[in-house]
Amino acid sequence: MESSVFRAGPRQVYILPTRFGYMFAATLVLMLLVSVNYNNGLGYLFTFCFAAIGVVSMHYTQRNIVDLSFKTQPGKIVFAGSEGHFFVEIGEHRNRPRTGVWLRCLDDEISIDLDPDASNRLKLRFPSKTRGLHNLPKFYALSIYPIGLLCAWTRKCTPTVQQLVYPAPSPRYPLPNSALTRSAEANALTNTGNEEFHNIKEYEITDPISHIHWKHSARGLGMVSKRFEKEVAGDTKFRWKDAHGMNNEERISCLCRWILDAEAAQINYSLEIPGQYIQSGQGAHHMHKCLKVLALWVAP
């Protein structure tokens, strides 16, 4: 699985006072003015003690974020319109604990504490509205540790990996008549036990080992599989023109629905769209191959 790594060095970390930090600074100025006006030594003592606390907290706030690493990986492939996610692995490399680190991405945020030289894997969510190959959204880490006077944050991390999103399947749409007819023929052949050799095809990972044409492979001509009459009779072609009366996106959604229904019914199927043809097959690998083609298809 592809991944990208970002490390927050000192130049990638920014720091500013929070609202409470500005209030704290205003209070210190007021305490200093009162101490000067009344020449109050105890006032000077408290003013500079509190100022020292603010300066030290600035160091600890920045130290809590700097030198963290962020490794991003795409998540599970989803259908358009559903909620997508990706993973971020945060790593600590300075042999010190990190407390109260927040990770923000769009409207999603997660808090995490890290042990020295440890890492943690978090899942961030993002909306996946359209099909295709999408860039993962930017995210950043921040912290107001230890006392909330200052906020340190990293610059936004831009993942270099991409997330594939399948097209959204249309509501239940009946399979083409050809699919039903071929499925019935396949069932009839299965009942009679007729499985005569028909031809050979390119090997797919879902093909049974017993169907591999070993003699052909031994000649160094590549892996191929045998096709039997039962497989040919049961093959269903999902063609672009079968989804008539629709625009391009509606056709893609309809084809996506047919593929999912055929896979649920364990029917062998092939896919034919403008500029692309996928041979007949079945199984998770074949379904992913077909749905990926639909997800990445661009009108000529």
C-alpha positions as CSV (number, residue, x, y, z in Angstrom):
1,M,0.0,0.0,0.0
2,E,1.3,3.4,-1.0
3,S,2.1,5.9,1.8
4,S,3.6,9.4,2.2
5,V,5.6,10.7,5.2
6,F,5.9,14.3,6.6
7,R,8.1,15.3,9.5
8,A,7.4,18.5,11.4
9,G,10.8,20.2,11.8
10,P,11.2,23.5,13.8
11,R,10.6,25.6,10.6
12,Q,7.3,23.8,10.0
13,V,5.9,24.6,13.5
14,Y,4.1,27.9,14.2
15,I,3.1,29.3,17.6
16,L,0.8,32.1,18.8
17,P,-1.0,33.0,22.0
18,T,-4.5,31.7,22.6
19,R,-7.4,33.8,23.8
20,F,-6.4,33.0,27.4
21,G,-2.8,33.8,26.5
22,Y,-3.8,37.3,25.4
23,M,-5.8,37.8,28.6
24,F,-2.8,36.5,30.6
25,A,-0.5,39.0,28.9
26,A,-2.9,41.9,29.5
27,T,-3.1,40.9,33.2
28,L,0.7,40.9,33.4
29,V,0.9,44.4,31.9
30,L,-1.7,45.6,34.4
31,M,0.1,44.0,37.3
32,L,3.4,45.7,36.1
33,L,1.8,49.1,35.9
34,V,0.3,48.8,39.4
35,S,3.6,47.6,40.8
36,V,5.5,50.5,39.2
37,N,2.9,53.1,40.3
38,Y,3.0,51.9,44.0
39,N,6.6,50.7,44.0
40,N,5.4,47.4,45.3
41,G,8.1,44.8,45.5
42,L,5.7,41.9,46.0
43,G,3.9,43.0,42.9
44,Y,7.1,42.9,40.9
45,L,7.8,39.4,42.3
46,F,4.5,38.0,41.2
47,T,4.6,39.8,37.8
48,F,7.9,38.4,36.8
49,C,7.2,35.0,38.2
50,F,4.1,34.8,36.1
51,A,5.9,36.1,33.0
52,A,8.6,33.4,33.5
53,I,5.8,30.8,33.6
54,G,4.5,32.2,30.3
55,V,8.0,32.0,28.6
56,V,8.6,28.5,29.9
57,S,5.2,27.3,28.7
58,M,6.0,28.7,25.2
59,H,9.0,26.4,25.1
60,Y,7.0,23.4,26.2
61,T,4.2,24.1,23.8
62,Q,6.5,24.2,20.8
63,R,8.5,21.2,22.0
64,N,5.3,19.1,22.2
65,I,4.8,19.3,18.4
66,V,8.2,19.6,16.8
67,D,9.9,16.5,15.3
68,L,6.7,14.5,15.1
69,S,6.3,12.4,11.9
70,F,3.1,11.8,10.0
71,K,2.7,8.8,7.7
72,T,-0.5,8.7,5.6
73,Q,-2.1,5.7,3.9
74,P,-5.3,5.4,2.0
75,G,-8.2,3.6,3.6
76,K,-10.7,1.1,2.3
77,I,-12.2,1.9,-1.1
78,V,-15.7,3.2,-0.7
79,F,-18.6,4.1,-3.1
80,A,-19.3,7.7,-4.0
81,G,-21.6,9.5,-1.6
82,S,-20.4,7.6,1.4
83,E,-17.9,8.6,4.0
84,G,-14.3,7.8,3.2
85,H,-11.3,7.6,5.5
86,F,-7.6,7.4,5.5
87,F,-5.0,6.5,8.1
88,V,-2.3,8.7,9.7
89,E,0.5,7.1,11.8
90,I,2.0,9.6,14.2
91,G,5.5,8.8,15.3
92,E,7.6,10.2,18.2
93,H,11.4,10.3,17.7
94,R,12.8,12.4,20.5
95,N,12.4,10.0,23.5
96,R,10.0,12.2,25.3
97,P,6.2,11.9,25.9
98,R,3.8,14.0,23.9
99,T,0.6,15.0,25.7
100,G,-2.5,16.6,24.2
101,V,-1.7,16.5,20.5
102,W,-4.7,17.2,18.3
103,L,-5.0,16.1,14.6
104,R,-7.4,18.1,12.5
105,C,-8.7,17.3,9.0
106,L,-11.7,19.3,7.6
107,D,-14.4,18.9,10.3
108,D,-12.8,15.8,11.9
109,E,-10.4,16.1,14.9
110,I,-8.8,13.5,17.2
111,S,-6.7,13.9,20.4
112,I,-3.8,11.6,21.2
113,D,-1.0,11.1,23.8
114,L,2.2,9.5,22.7
115,D,4.8,7.6,24.8
116,P,8.5,8.1,24.2
117,D,9.7,6.6,20.8
118,A,6.2,5.3,20.2
119,S,3.7,5.6,17.3
120,N,-0.1,5.5,17.0
121,R,-2.3,5.0,14.0
122,L,-5.4,7.2,13.7
123,K,-8.3,7.2,11.2
124,L,-9.5,10.5,9.7
125,R,-12.7,10.9,7.8
126,F,-13.5,12.9,4.7
127,P,-16.5,13.1,2.3
128,S,-16.3,11.2,-1.0
129,K,-18.8,12.8,-3.3
130,T,-17.7,11.7,-6.7
131,R,-16.1,8.7,-8.3
132,G,-12.5,8.6,-9.4
133,L,-9.0,8.9,-8.0
134,H,-9.0,11.7,-5.3
135,N,-6.2,13.5,-3.5
136,L,-6.4,13.0,0.3
137,P,-7.4,16.1,2.2
138,K,-4.8,18.2,4.0
139,F,-4.5,17.9,7.8
140,Y,-2.4,19.4,10.6
141,A,-1.4,18.8,14.2
142,L,-1.7,21.3,17.1
143,S,-1.3,21.5,20.8
144,I,-2.0,23.9,23.7
145,Y,0.0,21.9,26.2
146,P,0.9,22.5,29.0
147,I,-1.4,25.3,30.4
148,G,-3.3,26.5,27.3
149,L,-1.7,30.0,27.0
150,L,-0.2,29.3,23.6
151,C,-1.1,27.2,20.6
152,A,1.5,25.5,18.4
153,W,0.6,23.9,15.1
154,T,2.3,22.4,12.1
155,R,1.9,23.6,8.6
156,K,-0.8,21.7,6.7
157,C,0.4,18.2,5.5
158,T,-0.5,17.4,1.9
159,P,-0.5,13.6,1.4
160,T,1.0,12.5,-1.9
161,V,-1.1,9.3,-2.1
162,Q,-4.5,9.1,-3.6
163,Q,-7.8,7.4,-2.7
164,L,-9.9,5.4,-5.2
165,V,-13.6,5.9,-5.0
166,Y,-16.0,3.6,-6.7
167,P,-19.1,5.0,-8.6
168,A,-22.3,5.1,-6.6
169,P,-24.5,2.1,-7.5
170,S,-27.9,3.0,-8.8
171,P,-31.0,1.8,-6.9
172,R,-32.1,-1.8,-7.7
173,Y,-32.1,-2.1,-11.5
174,P,-33.0,-5.4,-13.2
175,L,-30.2,-7.2,-15.0
176,P,-30.3,-7.2,-18.8
177,N,-32.4,-10.1,-20.3
178,S,-29.2,-11.6,-21.7
179,A,-27.9,-12.0,-18.2
180,L,-31.0,-13.9,-17.0
181,T,-30.9,-16.1,-20.1
182,R,-27.3,-17.0,-19.7
183,S,-27.6,-17.6,-16.0
184,A,-30.5,-20.1,-16.7
185,E,-28.3,-21.9,-19.3
186,A,-25.5,-22.1,-16.8
187,N,-27.7,-23.6,-14.2
188,A,-29.1,-26.2,-16.7
189,L,-25.5,-27.2,-17.6
190,T,-24.6,-27.5,-14.0
191,N,-27.5,-29.8,-13.3
192,T,-26.5,-32.1,-16.2
193,G,-22.8,-32.1,-15.3
194,N,-21.8,-31.0,-18.9
195,E,-18.4,-29.2,-18.7
196,E,-16.8,-29.8,-22.1
197,F,-13.6,-27.9,-22.9
198,H,-14.3,-24.8,-25.0
199,N,-11.1,-22.6,-25.3
200,I,-8.4,-20.9,-23.3
201,K,-8.4,-17.4,-21.7
202,E,-5.9,-15.2,-19.8
203,Y,-5.3,-16.5,-16.3
204,E,-7.0,-14.6,-13.4
205,I,-6.2,-14.9,-9.7
206,T,-9.8,-16.2,-9.1
207,D,-9.5,-19.1,-11.5
208,P,-9.3,-22.6,-9.9
209,I,-5.9,-24.2,-10.0
210,S,-7.4,-27.2,-11.8
211,H,-8.3,-24.9,-14.8
212,I,-4.8,-23.7,-15.4
213,H,-3.4,-24.9,-18.7
214,W,0.0,-26.1,-17.4
215,K,1.4,-27.3,-20.8
216,H,0.9,-23.8,-22.3
217,S,2.6,-22.2,-19.2
218,A,5.5,-24.6,-19.4
219,R,6.4,-23.4,-22.9
220,G,7.0,-19.9,-21.4
221,L,3.9,-18.4,-23.1
222,G,2.4,-17.1,-20.0
223,M,-0.4,-18.3,-17.6
224,V,-3.7,-19.2,-19.2
225,S,-6.8,-21.0,-18.0
226,K,-9.1,-23.4,-19.7
227,R,-12.7,-22.4,-20.4
228,F,-15.5,-24.9,-20.3
229,E,-18.9,-24.9,-21.9
230,K,-20.5,-24.2,-18.5
231,E,-18.5,-21.1,-18.0
232,V,-19.2,-19.8,-21.6
233,A,-22.9,-20.4,-21.2
234,G,-23.0,-18.6,-17.9
235,D,-21.0,-15.6,-19.1
236,T,-22.9,-12.3,-18.9
237,K,-22.0,-9.3,-20.9
238,F,-22.6,-5.9,-19.3
239,R,-22.4,-3.5,-22.2
240,W,-22.6,0.3,-22.3
241,K,-25.5,0.2,-24.7
242,D,-27.6,-2.0,-22.5
243,A,-28.1,0.9,-20.1
244,H,-30.0,2.9,-22.7
245,G,-31.9,6.1,-22.1
246,M,-29.4,7.4,-19.5
247,N,-26.6,9.9,-19.4
248,N,-23.0,8.8,-18.8
249,E,-23.0,9.0,-15.0
250,E,-26.3,7.2,-14.8
251,R,-25.0,4.4,-17.1
252,I,-21.9,4.0,-14.9
253,S,-24.1,3.8,-11.8
254,C,-26.3,1.2,-13.5
255,L,-23.4,-0.9,-14.6
256,C,-22.0,-0.7,-11.1
257,R,-25.3,-2.1,-9.7
258,W,-25.3,-4.9,-12.3
259,I,-21.8,-5.9,-11.3
260,L,-22.7,-6.0,-7.6
261,D,-25.9,-8.0,-8.3
262,A,-24.0,-10.4,-10.5
263,E,-21.3,-10.9,-7.9
264,A,-23.9,-11.6,-5.3
265,A,-25.6,-14.1,-7.6
266,Q,-22.2,-15.7,-8.4
267,I,-22.7,-15.1,-12.1
268,N,-19.7,-14.8,-14.5
269,Y,-19.7,-11.5,-16.2
270,S,-17.7,-9.3,-18.6
271,L,-17.7,-5.5,-18.9
272,E,-17.7,-3.5,-22.1
273,I,-17.6,0.3,-22.1
274,P,-16.2,2.7,-24.7
275,G,-12.5,2.1,-24.9
276,Q,-12.4,-0.7,-22.4
277,Y,-13.2,-4.4,-22.3
278,I,-12.7,-6.8,-19.4
279,Q,-13.0,-10.5,-20.0
280,S,-15.5,-12.6,-18.2
281,G,-14.8,-13.6,-14.6
282,Q,-16.0,-13.6,-11.1
283,G,-14.8,-12.9,-7.5
284,A,-13.5,-10.0,-5.5
285,H,-10.4,-9.4,-7.7
286,H,-12.5,-9.3,-10.9
287,M,-15.2,-7.1,-9.3
288,H,-12.5,-4.6,-8.2
289,K,-11.0,-4.6,-11.7
290,C,-14.4,-3.8,-13.2
291,L,-15.4,-1.2,-10.6
292,K,-12.0,0.5,-10.9
293,V,-12.4,0.8,-14.7
294,L,-15.9,2.4,-14.1
295,A,-14.4,4.7,-11.5
296,L,-11.7,6.0,-13.7
297,W,-13.6,6.1,-17.0
298,V,-13.5,9.5,-18.8
299,A,-15.8,10.3,-21.7
300,P,-13.8,10.4,-25.0
